[in-house]
């Protein structure tokens, strides 16, 4: 008679739904109180779990926040291929501008940037995640545009990403200034002209 396999005694089974609840709670707590005032107790309360559920996954607050924020920061934005550089830029800028205006992101990003200036581990984690993602975006967008003959060979993907995302980040995350209706169209024209001139 076959018997059902049992997990080894004492083995911790980390349920995915509990991990997701904790991750959501961390992001919400970061938005509400910031990293400095975030506590394991408050995250557990918001997630509807005991503190032990958190400590099974992460040994302390910093480790928990670094892993969760790094995962979110490095999460791939869909890399567009609309058939034209202008179309790719339009889609990318629309996605990024919406993300930066999201209620939770707009509260977390400035707080973490400030915290990164005081905490080298947070700074390194954010830089690594963002740099990897930005490089992938730049390589694909510029590579496609060069292959189509829309930009000259040798166009710098890193410069392109800086020109594209820098103004959006400044307006939406730092100055918190709403975008005029024609702002993205003007940015696309300006960035395309600049890249053609520097290629």
C-alpha positions in Angstrom: 0.0 0.0 0.0 1.5 3.3 -1.1 1.9 6.0 1.5 1.8 9.8 0.9 5.2 11.5 1.1 5.5 13.8 4.1 7.8 16.8 4.4 10.8 16.2 6.7 10.0 17.0 10.3 10.8 20.6 11.2 11.1 21.6 7.5 9.7 25.1 6.9 7.3 25.3 4.0 7.1 28.9 2.8 3.7 29.5 1.4 3.6 31.8 -1.6 0.4 33.6 -0.6 2.0 34.6 2.7 5.2 35.8 1.0 3.1 37.9 -1.4 1.1 39.4 1.5 4.3 40.3 3.3 5.8 41.9 0.1 2.6 43.9 -0.5 2.6 45.0 3.2 6.3 46.1 3.0 5.6 48.3 -0.1 2.5 49.8 1.6 4.4 50.5 4.9 7.3 52.1 3.0 4.8 54.4 1.3 3.0 55.3 4.5 5.9 55.7 7.0 9.1 55.4 5.0 12.1 53.1 5.6 13.2 54.8 8.9 9.9 54.2 10.7 9.1 50.9 9.1 9.0 48.0 11.6 8.7 44.2 11.3 5.7 44.4 13.7 3.8 46.8 11.5 4.5 44.8 8.4 3.3 41.6 10.1 0.1 43.3 11.3 -0.6 44.7 7.8 0.0 41.3 6.2 -2.1 39.5 8.7 0.7 37.2 9.8 2.9 36.6 12.8 6.4 38.1 13.0 7.8 34.5 12.8 6.5 34.3 9.2 8.7 37.3 8.3 11.8 36.0 10.2 11.5 32.7 8.4 12.1 34.6 5.1 14.4 37.4 6.2 16.6 37.9 9.2 16.1 41.6 9.6 14.3 44.7 8.3 17.2 45.8 6.0 17.5 42.4 4.3 13.7 42.2 3.8 13.5 45.7 2.3 16.6 45.3 0.1 15.3 42.0 -1.4 11.8 43.3 -2.0 12.8 46.7 -3.4 15.5 45.2 -5.5 13.0 42.8 -7.0 10.5 45.6 -7.8 13.3 48.0 -9.1 14.7 45.3 -11.4 11.4 44.1 -12.6 11.4 44.3 -16.4 9.3 47.0 -18.0 8.1 45.5 -21.2 10.6 46.4 -23.9 8.6 47.8 -26.8 9.0 46.9 -30.5 6.4 48.9 -32.2 8.2 49.1 -35.5 9.5 52.6 -35.1 11.8 54.5 -32.7 9.1 57.2 -32.1 6.5 54.5 -31.3 8.9 52.6 -29.0 9.7 55.9 -27.1 6.0 56.8 -26.9 5.1 53.4 -25.3 8.2 53.4 -23.0 7.6 56.9 -21.7 3.9 56.3 -21.2 4.7 53.2 -19.1 7.4 54.9 -17.0 5.4 58.1 -16.4 2.4 56.0 -15.2 4.7 54.0 -12.9 6.3 57.2 -11.4 2.8 58.6 -10.8 1.5 55.5 -9.1 0.4 56.3 -5.6 2.8 53.9 -3.8 5.8 54.4 -6.1 5.5 58.2 -5.9 5.9 58.0 -2.1 8.5 55.2 -1.9 11.0 56.4 -4.5 12.0 59.8 -2.9 12.2 58.2 0.5 14.5 55.4 -0.7 16.7 57.8 -2.6 17.1 59.8 0.6 17.8 56.7 2.6 20.3 55.5 -0.1 22.4 58.6 0.6 22.7 57.5 4.3 22.9 53.7 3.8 25.5 52.3 1.4 23.8 48.8 1.2 20.5 50.4 0.0 22.4 52.6 -2.5 24.3 49.7 -3.9 21.3 47.4 -4.2 19.2 50.1 -6.0 22.0 51.1 -8.3 22.7 47.5 -9.3 19.0 46.7 -10.0 18.4 50.0 -11.9 21.6 49.9 -13.9 21.0 46.3 -15.1 17.4 47.2 -16.2 18.4 50.5 -17.8 21.2 48.8 -19.8 18.7 46.3 -21.1 16.2 49.0 -22.1 18.9 51.1 -23.8 20.5 48.3 -25.7 17.2 47.1 -27.1 15.7 50.4 -28.0 18.8 51.9 -29.6 19.8 48.6 -31.2 16.4 48.4 -32.9 16.5 52.0 -34.0 20.1 51.6 -35.4 19.1 48.4 -37.2 16.1 50.2 -38.8 18.3 53.1 -39.9 16.5 55.6 -37.7 19.6 56.4 -35.6 23.3 56.4 -36.6 25.5 53.4 -35.7 27.5 54.2 -32.5 24.5 55.9 -30.8 25.2 55.6 -27.1 22.4 53.5 -25.4 23.3 54.8 -21.9 23.1 58.4 -22.9 19.8 57.7 -24.6 18.3 56.2 -21.4 19.6 59.2 -19.4 18.0 61.6 -21.8 14.7 59.8 -21.8 14.2 58.9 -18.1 16.1 61.7 -16.4 13.5 64.5 -17.2 10.6 62.2 -16.3 12.1 61.3 -13.0 12.9 64.9 -12.2 9.4 66.2 -13.0 7.4 63.4 -11.5 9.5 62.1 -8.6 11.5 65.2 -7.5 9.6 68.4 -8.6 6.2 66.5 -8.6 5.0 68.6 -11.5 2.2 67.3 -13.7 3.1 66.6 -17.3 1.4 68.8 -19.9 -0.6 66.9 -22.6 2.1 67.4 -25.2 5.1 66.8 -23.0 5.9 63.3 -24.0 5.6 64.2 -27.7 8.0 67.1 -27.3 10.4 64.9 -25.3 10.4 62.3 -28.1 11.3 65.0 -30.7 14.0 66.5 -28.6 15.6 63.2 -27.6 15.5 61.9 -31.2 17.1 65.1 -32.5 19.8 65.0 -29.8 20.7 61.3 -30.4 20.9 61.9 -34.2 23.2 64.8 -33.6 25.5 62.9 -31.2 25.6 59.6 -33.1 
